Amino acid sequence: MANVKTRFAPSPTGRMHVGNLRTALYEYLIAKHEGGTFMLRIEDTDQERFVEGAVDIINRTLQKAGLTYDEGPDKDGGVGPYVQSERQKAGIYAKYAKMLIDKGQAYYCFCTKERLEGLKQNIDGKEIVVYDKHCLHLSKEEIEANLAAGKPYVIRQNTPNEGTTKFVDEVYGEIEVPNSELDDMILIKSDGFPTYNFANVVDDHTMGITHVVRGNEYLSSSPKYNRLYDAFGWEVPIYIHCPLITDEEHRKLSKRSGHSSFEDLLDQGFIPEAIVNYVALLGWCPTDNREIFSLEELVEAFDYHHMSKSPAVFDIQKLKWMNGEYLKAMDEERFYELARPYLEEALGTGLDLRKIAAMVRTRIEVFPDIAEQVDFFKELPDYDVSLFANKKWKVTPEKALKVLQDLLPVFEQTESYTNDDLYGVLRNYSEEEGVKVGFVVWPVRIALSGKAVTPAGATEIMEVLGKEESLGRIAAAIEKLNAAQ
């Protein structure tokens, strides 16, 4: 195709689900990989599900994810409006529905709710209305009389009962469906708004969309779309249906999972680049099995022919790992700016947060991990003297007591509380005592933090705590150890 054009067409119904983000991402990658056009269209024809502020969420999500569209509500590319309710007001859908009526491919249906209730059938345990084409057989005079009387109506597609409808999906291959399984779906609802399926087809054609990307839950609807394309005599776009996204229990990823939307994940301390990178791999695999990609690298590498049919498992632990890799590689200044709110919440502003940020950068996977890593800076936790024991360094609580008692007066006399100078004190003591420096560092670090695992070494912690607080904690540890003798 000379000009590849894709569209992201979300409904403004709330936060953007991970599946919708993946659809937007794949559409963006397909367009950009081919040097084509990526378009945003807002599908707000379902007024009952419309959520105030949801359009802002869509725009905010695309912006944070880096998915800049070339055409959209605020970027006219000559095929607008780009909001379906505005297209409905402009009479676009009524025009094309009337065109189908004139061709015998659609018809007015005046059936009441009561009559439709009587047509319900139990299919696979569900009660479904199977329409019987009753209104297809109304005379022209009856139709005109009903319209003149203002009788409520919908417009239905006239689907043949015989034969089959075939279509080809780039992921799932050729699919054939008996026409007897396709109902005469509603194209225009009684409120004058188009149904999702009808508006989708009309908009995709009139806006020049070449590739349609969507979740595989729409596979069953594709024959209906194709019947409409055939009815109009339009070229069918390339279909690319994405596999289902499940949770770790192999159930459809739902809002109850707590991480089903882009903004859920941002709230949980993930960064946009890592989310986008991970979502790209939910259904697509690069030929070299690489995992870390920038958005620009994804544009270069993405090929929808390597998408999978199998459900993609959303593994939150894998995403955390990936997010951690991004944090390790992040520019120090940006990391600090992103980490600072979490540091301030955990510690206030009295300490050197920039130094603490540098300590935790390679030790966290998401920003909320910071609190547990650094809480001891604010307040020493209550700890047991057994923590001073260390098999590797052959430290016992008794030996730890001697080390701390020997070092306390030395630290009291030390004027420079920089990491390098403090470490020199420990190294000199270890040489004088004929022990490894780790033997000395361990009890000091426990005394300062009350933890076996810390984001930094003993002397780095002392530098941040300062002289007075460091001496106070070492003295308290000596008292604790003496009391345990």
N, C-alpha and C positions, 0 to 999 in steps of 0.2 A: 504494500500500500504506500502511496506517495506521502501521505501525511497521517501518521498514527495519532488518534485522539481518544483519550480516555476521560471518564468523568467519575468523580466521587459524588454520590447523590444521597446523603444521609437524611434521615427524618429527625427533626428537632424534638426529641422525646426525652432528653436527659443527658447524662454523662456518656462519653463515647466508649462503647464496649471494645475490648481488645480485638474482637473479630472485625469490627468496623474499621478500626485503625489499620489492621492488616489489609483490608480491602483498599483503603485509601493509599496505603504504602505501595501495594502491588501495582495499582493503577498509575501511581506517580512514577514508579520504576520502569514500567513498560513504556510509558510515554517518553520519559527522559532518555532511556536507553536507545530509543529510535530517533531522538531529536524531535519528538512530537509535542503535542499539546495536552496539558492536564487541566481539567475543568472542574469547578465546584458548582453543583446544582442543589438547591435546598428543596427537598420533597416534603412539603407541609400540607398535602391534601387531606391527611387524616387529622382533622381539626380536634377530634376528641382526645387524641394522644399528644397534642401539641403542649410543650412545656415552656413557660415563659423563661427567657434567658438561655434556652438550649442552643440557639443559633450562635450566641456569643461563645458557648462552650465549644462548638464545632470550630469556629474561627481560631479560638485560643489553642485548641488541641493541634490543629494543623500548623499553626505558627510555631508552637513549642517543638513539634516533631520535625520541623524544617521542611514540611511539604507545601511549598509555595505554589499556588495554582496560577495558571496563565490567564484563565477566564473565570468569571464568577460574578456574583451580585455587585461587586464594586470594581470589576474589570471587564468591561463590555467588549466582547469579541465579535459582535455583530449578529449573534443568534439568541439574544436575550428576549424576554426577561429570564433570569436564572433562578427565580423562585416560583415554584409551581402554582401557588395561590395567585400570583400576579399573572402567570400564563393563563390560568383559568379565567380571570377577570377579562383578559384580552380576547377571550373566546376561542383560543387555540384548540382546546379539546372538543368543544361543541362542534367546531368546524370539521374536524376529522371524524368525529362520530357520525355526523350527518353524511359525510362522504361515504362511510361504510354502509349506512342505511340505504343510500341511493344505489349502491352497488349490490344490495341484497346480502351483504355480509354482516349486517347488524339490524336490530329491530327494537321498537319500543315495547316495553313490558309494563302493563298496568296492574299486574297481579297484586292482591292485598297480602298483608302479613299472614292473615288467617289462611288464605289459600296456600301460601308457601309452606306454612306449618304442616299442612296436610300432605305435602309432598316429601316429607322427611323419610329417609330410609336408614336402617342400621347397617353401616359399612365398617367392618373391622372394629366393632364395638363403639363406633361414634355415630351419632345421629346427624346426617348430612342431607341438605335439600338437594335433590336431583331434579333439576327443572325439566319440564316435559314439553317445552317449546310451544306452550299454549298460545301465547301472544304472537308468535310468528305467523299464525294463520288468521289473524284479524284482517278484515278488509280495509282498504284505504279509507273508506267512509267511516268505519268504526274508529280507526286511529285518529282521523281528523276531528271527529266528534269528541273523543276523549281529551284530546289536546285543547280543543276550544273550551271544554268544560273545566279545564284546569285540574284534571285528574292526575294525581301523582304518578310518576313513572320512573323507570330506569331504562337505560339502553343496554341491551345484551348483545354479545357476539353470537353470530349464527355459525355454530360449529357442526360440521357434518358428522353423522353417526357412523358412517362407513369409512373404511380405509384406515390408514395410519399416518402419523406425523413423525418425521425423522429430524434429528438435528445432531450436529457434531460438536462436542465439547473438547477443548484442547487438553483437558486433564482426564476426563472420563471416557473419551472416545465417542463412537456413534451410539445414539440412544433412539429407540423407536417405541412409540406409544400408540396403542389403538385409539382412534378418535372416539370410540364409544366410551372411553374413560375420561374424556374431556367434556366438561359441562359448558353450557352457554354462559360464560362468565359475564358479570356486569362490567360495562365499560364506563358508563356515567351513572353516578348514584342519584338518588331522589333529591338530594340537596344541590345538584348541579355540578358537584365536584367529580373529577375522574377517579376511578379506582387506581391503586398503585400500579397494577399491571398495564393498564391502558396508557396512563400518563408516561410511564417508563418507556414504552415503545415509541410513542409519538415524539417524546422529547429526544430520545437517543437518535432517532432518524433525522429529525429536523435540526438537531444541533451537531450533526456530523460525527457521531461517536462510531469509532471503528472496532474497539475492543471493549467488551463488557465483562467486568470482573465482579463476582459476587459469591456468597457462601453456597455450599452445595445443597442447602435447604431449598434453594430456588431451582434445582434441577427439575423437579416435578412441574414447575410452572413454565419451563422453557418451551415445551410444545405449544402452550397457549400463546406465548410471545411469537413463536414462528407462524402460527395460524394468522396472527395479526399482520406480520410482515408480508405473508403471502397474499392476504386479503387486499392490502394496499399496493402490492406489486413492488415492494421495497427490498433492497439487498439486506440480508441478515448479517449482523455484525459477528465478529469472532467471539465465541463464548469461552470464558475461563472461570470454572467453578472451583472454589477453594475448599479444601477438606475441613471437616468439623474440628473445632478446638475443644478439647476436653480438659478436665482437671486431673489431678494425680490418680483419682479413683475411676478415671475413664468415663466420667459423666460430663454432659455438656457444661462448659464453663458458664456459671451463672453468677448473678449479683451476690448470692450468698457466700461465694468463695472469698469475698473481701478484696480480691485483686482483679476483678473482671474489667475494670475500666482504666483508661489512661490516667485520669486524674486520681483514681484510687492509688495507683502505683506512685504517682508523684507525691501524694500525701504520705506514702510509706517510705519516702526517702530515696526513691530511684531517680536517676537522671534521664532526661528524654533520649539522649543518644543511645544509652544502653537498652532502653525499652524498644526503640525502633529497631535496633540491631537484632534483639532477641525475637521480636515479632516477625521479622523478615524470615527467620528460620522455622517458623511454625507452618510448615507445609512446603517449604522450598529448601533444597540442598544444593550448595555449590559443588562443582565437579571435583574440587580439591579438598572438600570437607572442612574448609576454613570456617572459623566461627566469629572472629572479630572483624567488623566492617564499619567504616565510616559511611555516611549516606552517599557520598560521592563514589565510594568504592562499590556500594550496592548497585548504584546506577550502572556502573561499568560491567558488573558481574551478573546481574539478574537476567535469568532466562526462564520464562514461564513453562518452557517445555520440560524443565527439571522439577516441576511441582509434583507432589505426591497425592495419591488418592486416599491414603490412610489417614485416620484422625491424628491430629497433632496434639500432643500432651503439653499443657502449660505447666512447666515445672518451676515453681517459684524459687526453689533452691538453685537451679541452674541460672535463673535470671539474677539472683543475688550474686552468684559467682561472677557473672559477666559484668554486673554493675561494679563489683569490687575491682575488676581489671581496668575498667574505665577510670575509676577513682585513682588507682595507682599511676596511671599514665597522664593524669590531668595536670595542667599547669598549676603550680603552687598557689598563685594568687587567686585563680578561680576556685580552687578547692577551698581556700580559706573563706572566701566570700560565701560559698554555699554552706560550709560547715559552721560558720560563725553563729547563726541563730540557734543551732543545736548546742553549741558550746556555751553560749550565754544563758540558755535555759537551764543547762546542767550546772554551771559554775558561777554565773553572774559575770561581772566585768572586772573583778579585782586582780585576776591573774593574767599572765602573758598568753592570751588565747592563740596568738599566731604560732608560738612555739608548741603549744599543745596540739594544734591542728597538724603540724608537721609530724608529731609523734604518732597520731592515729591514722594518718592517711593510708598507710599500707596495711592497716590492721582491721579495717572495717569493710563491710560489703554494702551497707546502706547507712545513711546518715543517722537514723535513730540508734544505731549501734554505739554511737559516740558516748551516750550517757553512761552506759555500763563500763565503758573503757576508762572514763575519766572521773567518775564520781568520787574517788578517794582524794582527789586534789582539794575538793571542797570540805570533805569530812572523812576522817580516818574511820573505817569500819571496825566494828568489834571483831577481833580475830583471836584464834586460839594459838598458844605458843607452839603447838605441834607444827604450825606452818613454817617455823624456822628450820625444821629438819629437811635436809636435802641429800638424797643418796648419791647423786652425781658428784656433788662437791664435798661429800662426806662431812656435812655440817649437822650438828645436833643442837638442841636448844642450849645446852651448857656451853658449847663452843661459840655459839652465836652471842651469848651473853658476854663472853670474854672479848670478842671482837668489838662489840658495841661499846663496852666499858673502856677499852683501849682507845677507840677512835673518837669518842665524845669530846674529850679535852682537846684533841688535835683539831677537830672541826670548830671548836669554840675559838681556837687561836687563828684559824684560817680566815683571811680577810677577803680573798677573791672567791666568790661563789659562782664561778663559771664552770661549765661542764668539764672543760679540759683541766682546769686547776684542781677541781675536786677529784677527778679521776686520777690525777697524779698523786694525790694524798693516798688513795686506796692502793695504787700500784706500789708506792714506796713502802706502805705498811706490809703488803703481801711479800715483798722482797725481804724486808727485815725479819718477818716471821717464817720465811721459807715455805710459803703456801702459794697456791695458785690464786690469781686475782678473783676468780669466780667464787672461791671460798669466802672471800671478804665481801664481795658485792652482794651476795645473796642475803645475809642477815640485815644489811643496811637497807636493801630494797624492801624487804618485808616490813621492817620498822617504819619506813616512810609511807608505804601503801596499804599494808595489811592484806595484800593479795599476792598469790603465787604467780599470776600473770599480769603484766602491766605493759602499756604501750611504749615504754622507754626504760632505759637503765637507771640505776640508782642515782648517779650523779646528774643525769638530765632532769630527773624528778626534783632533786635538791635545788637545781638552778631555778626551776619554776616556782617551787615553794618558798624559796628564800631562806636566809640563815636562821632567823628566829623560829619559823615554823618547823624547819628541818631538825634543829636541835631539840625542840619540844617533843617531836615525835620519837626521836631516838631515845631521849630520856624516859619517855613513857614506856617504850619497849623494854628498856633495862629494868624499870620498875615491875612490869608485867612478868618478865622472865625471872626476876628475883622472887616474886611472889609465888611462882610455880615451883621453885626449888624444894 
